[in-house]
Amino acid sequence: MSSSATQSRDAWYQEAAKAQIQSERMVRAELLNGRVAMVGFLIGLLTELLTGHGIASQISFGLFGQG
């Protein structure tokens, strides 16, 4: 096998590995994003139960200082 064919094949493997790694990172990032969103939603619901203010009221209170 010639040197250029070997280099071409090695480059293809490197690109395939790079694409697989990026795909796996994206999956992990999306899992983390979903979990953080669920925790945030749960905190909002617990705050609603404790204070009696709905989520929209909590957001407006944080932005405008009104309740």
SVG drawing of the C-alpha trace seen along z (x, -y; Angstrom):
<svg xmlns="http://www.w3.org/2000/svg" viewBox="-50 -47 55 49">
<polyline fill="none" stroke="black" stroke-width="0.4" points="0.0,0.0 1.4,-3.4 2.2,-6.1 -0.5,-8.5 -3.2,-5.8 -2.2,-5.1 -2.3,-8.8 -5.6,-9.2 -7.1,-6.2 -5.6,-7.5 -7.1,-11.0 -10.5,-9.3 -10.2,-7.4 -9.3,-10.6 -12.3,-12.5 -14.6,-9.6 -13.3,-9.5 -13.6,-13.3 -17.3,-13.1 -18.1,-10.3 -16.5,-12.2 -18.5,-15.4 -21.7,-13.4 -21.1,-11.8 -20.3,-15.2 -23.5,-16.6 -25.5,-13.8 -24.0,-14.4 -24.5,-18.1 -28.2,-17.6 -28.6,-15.2 -27.1,-17.7 -29.2,-20.5 -32.4,-18.5 -31.5,-17.6 -30.7,-21.2 -34.0,-22.3 -35.9,-19.7 -34.1,-20.9 -34.9,-24.5 -38.6,-23.7 -38.7,-21.7 -37.2,-24.6 -39.8,-26.9 -42.6,-24.6 -41.3,-24.2 -40.9,-28.0 -44.5,-28.3 -45.7,-25.9 -43.7,-27.7 -44.5,-31.3 -47.9,-31.1 -46.5,-33.1 -46.8,-31.4 -43.8,-31.0 -44.8,-34.1 -45.1,-36.1 -41.7,-34.9 -40.1,-36.0 -41.8,-39.4 -40.8,-39.9 -37.2,-39.1 -37.1,-41.4 -39.2,-44.3 -39.1,-44.0 -42.9,-43.7 -45.1,-40.9"/>
</svg>
